[in-house]
Amino acid sequence: MGAVPSTPRHTSTTAETAEYLIGTFVGEKSFPLASDFWQKLLELPLTLRWSSYRVQQACELYAQNNHHTRHLAKILIHLSWCLQEAVRTSGAPSVVYLKAINAVYFSSVFLKYIIENSQSENIELCLSLLENEPVPKDFMTDQRIENLLMHNVLTFVGSIDVSPTTSLLHQELLNFMLVAMSTQLLSGPTPGPKDVNPFLDAAMSQESLLVSSVVRRLLLNFIMRPRLPSSTAASYSIFSEENQPGVLQRVGSAAANIVLLPFNYLVNSNSEGSRNQLADCSLHVLLVLIHYHKCVVIDESITDRSDDSASTDPVSKVNTYFTVNPYSKALENARDIEFDRADIEGNAQNGPVVRLPFASLFDTLGMCLADETAVLLLYSLVQGNSDFLEYVLVRTDLDTLLMPILETLYSASRRTSNQIYMLLIILLILSQDSSFNASIHKMILPGVPWYKEHLLHRTSLGSLMVIILIRTVQYNLSKLRDVYLHTTCLATLANMAPHVHRLSAYASQRLVSLFYMLSRKYNKLVELRDDKLQTKAISTGDGLVEDMSAELQIYTDFLRIVLEILNAILTYALPRNPEVVYAIMHRQEVFQPFKSHPRFAELLENIYNVLDFFNSRMDAQRMDGEWSVEKVLLFIINNCRSWRGEGMKMFTQLHFSYEQESHPEEFFIPYVWQLVLSRCGFSFNADAITLFPVDMHANKEIYYDEMNTNQNGELNEQRVQFDP
């Protein structure tokens, strides 16, 4: 394929014509924009099969010649023109769709090769024409090609409805966007001013109306989950004469295609929720867009007047800042199409607003939360969009979201630590609302079939949430040992505590057992620290001892939070929670070792006040036979009516809120791309990735292993804030 073959004779086959045109496209000869070569190339309705080896050869030759042919820039311009015409035809079937699909296929293949074989500090895409390049009269030579392209790509995505006619082009444009935005993979985890992301920067520069339409379309694709035509050939028949398929058929069709696209849209066999190719790809693109942060350098000159007699010289001061992300803002300001609070209050938003069916979005999220990308979308919405959070909180069917969240946490051993933490943050955000904490205890679940350790019959949603949070703490103690995860679980339980209503017997037992679990860890740390201090070979200033002391302080705080949780239930909700009283009475010995501890004494006074109240009445009550569980519980229920809380010390209610770090991009940008690589089958040269650490496969292409995550560093960008 190195040499360009001669023009084929009229008797040549269609395959030979394709060989010639594609060989010419990647070869040394440069064709001007107005050449009819481009029309012939993009109108080829071929089924030629190429092996991946030949595709690699074509890409290598293309990369060598693109610097002087500028064929990448030219095909991107032709793609832009095709999309402009497609928008003008308003979705009507025409040959322009065939040309656009072929153009986007070619662009994706060769652009991806150039990106993944570049270095972060030297990405040469050659996205401009040479100065002496002849161009059509109406072509503006001063416009940036990446801006022209992204404007037209986003205009098509945002303005043309998805239909059987347009769905394939929608899909391939979204795939192209992932390729174009993959320049982020060549950057470090912290965005810097030298990062090269031309297509992402072009997307960020679009007007707000277009940005809003794109965000709306991507979310509608996620909600409506439109399906591509079942047969690729059938989908191409509207473009081609004699029902011939287009030049670049989809990978995964019955026959291989002329250019094996480097990503093949594999869908995992163990379906998570309702997997849908277009919906998944739309979500991937949206997540990349909303989490992008561009770092900009500004040079501020300051005049030095330290010596009045000397001449004043300007001193250069360099600062960096992140530009506003319009896609993130559009998502944050999205409103419910059924009910817009801002309009009613007379405070309508300035500029275009994304209007969505929140009800459908809520239901779709509930269906798809087994997929980590849907979890990240839900996090982005409840953390950033106050209207959607409010909508979630007033829904009467909170189990739609909570049950898949709790089931996922139940299977934590099969999940990434990032996913667990995202889910826990969502629960923490929801628990900041008192009405949420009250309503979850009113919803009774007939059963929880996926919970295997104990039969949960007619358990409240609130009790199940307590059980799962405590189980997550237990899992973290034995496996992850992540302080942030502990803190988030306990913070959520603390927010829920004053509103607990009829906590189940099993949940009450688990709550007391939680104190016992943490106390065992605490006692073990005390013993280890004391042993080290008594060893003469190690001084008191030894780093290991200091680390133990710091960890001991952490677990002291954890134990105190659990005591605060129990105090809040006993102080504000004791008559409504006889099972909690029973569990404390049944395991009252676990509190004894800490009764004189200076950090716990005042909190334990209230617990022992409750124990004294019920123990004294139980001792005074004569009983025929032994006390059974049923009799003790009935006794507690009866005596709860006479409980007045006398002698109880009132503590300020704990209230924890979630606060995102000021620079969350250091966590989210690598995390989003890890999800994209693991879910859409988007392969990438592992040697080229510097955004996050990867394990290299034998073929040097990375499909990110979602179970291989850093369990120590990925949670550092989140913070739980204590509100006194």
Steps between C-alpha positions, in 0.01 A plus 500: 500500500806725512470604133189655353362268234408631160145605433293185455343422165125532455477122511657484843300377794367726770755351739786602272362852481491515877857371521609778266311781676599404852857436390501848349349649814784371720769552237740782419290697252305791640153568360347847535172548681304553178631186330235247396725238665326571832156440358607169349665391825203583720234356270653151479238237595749219561522174692875450459657313790833607646694332776611700802857469371413682179313765693814551710707535182258757364510700822881502508520622141231760565686637804820532298334695220240705685751772589521612135171364357288636789241236410382477864410869501335467157284200585393676820396799289304272269339338802397846617348580164314169492355569845395850396311353206353225720363762739351695209322187373347456849561130518366406157679196353761607246844413373639764736445258790711238328776755446481622859515149644795405281677827584456450872624139474816603320553792738460281807744234384783726391454769766515238773823355358666841493387584855610177662837512325570855616657630817316728740740789448511459121163412348519584130159456343567751219151648529568780253548533128830601344530867405507431126206256516228585244157525666146572380402867486252473788745329736632725777871427534529671837262263682637222716408163356439342842250778579326456166481126549381494861240767429349287224531172692330650804237675285401169343496317835300777668251584226426182304267250668612139529301283260559177307638720222736710711590269788809349335650843428417611854682194634809550289523871579496417872770240443700757307465746789649244738793454262548875459482561876741214579789747489429524874651154539839648408487760780591459864237454774521870586389725211772742399533796264709298253235229449394469136127429458396688184164330448398527864601866507297555183198334660535728803501812281154441350208732573277419798193415289692229313655368824156471659357317199789250506467431874126454454543261207762288677277467806194422287700227326582358843135521606328382180767240411436495122620190324708483186352310205530126562687448174782728395443412138135592534593834648728571207245400235340844508826654384625256242399396156404136464500465880879494524640563850712809565876523484563434868257257654470467874741270677302209635296446184506163332794594279810694588519845347738696288644694790478319829412784732744491795215496747229242448219597733498174691218465749569294809315169502385544859260783425494775759155651502377551146818545296455705187779595264387852413391578856829376647712694252293816560564468872874447446524814286297701751720393792818592314354840408367599843818403686746674268700786652724720288797653679592849382807709582474874553805723521445789740759778494561669834704819530773477763506821706708371792758775439354838410834633380544212258326460170179299510525167319204270434520161669329211328266287714356184345171360626287213380126451515235267361250628247127451557367177349175586314386135486533459874305824550229385260459175695490686831227732371285233334130526590205265505295534185182438699557756772740791497531657842696797365218598264242486778711705738567758231874433504542348158853400404704733284577334170396158369401232749511124449149366558468129572233256614631448854255215557643301208856589599431379855355170377782440250766563764329250729508243220867555414678553833679167471711682240768721655456772238134542602614528862735782403219678315274471804779637718553792260128580510434480875828676580468779244134543407286619792177465302561134421603430859179660621302293250660179627427590862126553439450175309289251692670203334852555626555127483538542121842653564586367843447130439754471214744718699468279807519180296821624335649583841396154620722351227789735580760227453413491128510878459773757467581709804420810294149374429442418867610844603287677237194312621575583863538868415160494328346351815677762712365782282147359525529454877565872542124546455283426806193414291699233320611350831141490621341365182734202453374351828138520383558285193466129583668245277323162475838328465860544392585186298861598426591529870617149594635527856163555664135473399373855468120487503297821503803713576491875454719657235668699778585185697647341186711809441637482856578129453684556171699798628617301801581204277708732282695617804563137591621425146725805508652391831602166357586592138542860393590666833415840357445776756291712260260212442456449875440869548239519224305199630498628858413854388195369314388294801545805723280712271232229506509435876259766637234393248517124551154347533432138597848378415483125447640253749775391262602857418505586872721201575736597218522855634617383842730248333653788306619653826640163603684456165663840523582453869691181421705684239556781749616264775735322262660832403542594867676170571732535200589856590567415864716204398711722277534766767624239748763374257829667587632467147237740373482852634177682570566722200506206261295551183319168537375596846388837369309330217331270750407794717349679201299191403393458862369857495302424186333197658433698816307745283315213331393353835384840615288544185333162561424604857361826364277300265365289786455813710302673225262202471456473877460875548266583212334174401513249787123433528491417128795258515452228762724263302794739544442501876483120497827472303680733743369309801595169341860609433549752780832340598671637185473854639647425843874527410448854371288634783788700650666596172530881487378520138201271556391551859240771444344314207486175695323677788188526285521136391537387862216731600278306259637168621437593863144605421405172334718269713354636825144453379578152375652407837194639679254309286419153618499243228364149486772297330796637306513809287460407134587725208136572438431581863800733527402683182139535619630632834712759318209610280276546803759694696591720205162668559617622838840609379543875547870534430578616852871543567591481132768746395413675174779512245506703183383282214777391268449610144742404226499647150698410192736754356683442173863605486585824319688307228306175453626463143810317627270218607219516248683539167708180543197323651274590205753376244551177693125444478492588129780257419347221707146530365497599135787276389696807393852361462803722541875453490597442863848644447348837415271539804634732769167607650495201740709188568410204281589135471624422152362208308707294262354680198582841650136605482327590820148404594504637852453233769238652725600284795861628489449832675711685750329451832708759681497801274172512316293634785716797588297744296189459714444640842238466768444824685372522855248772574495571874 
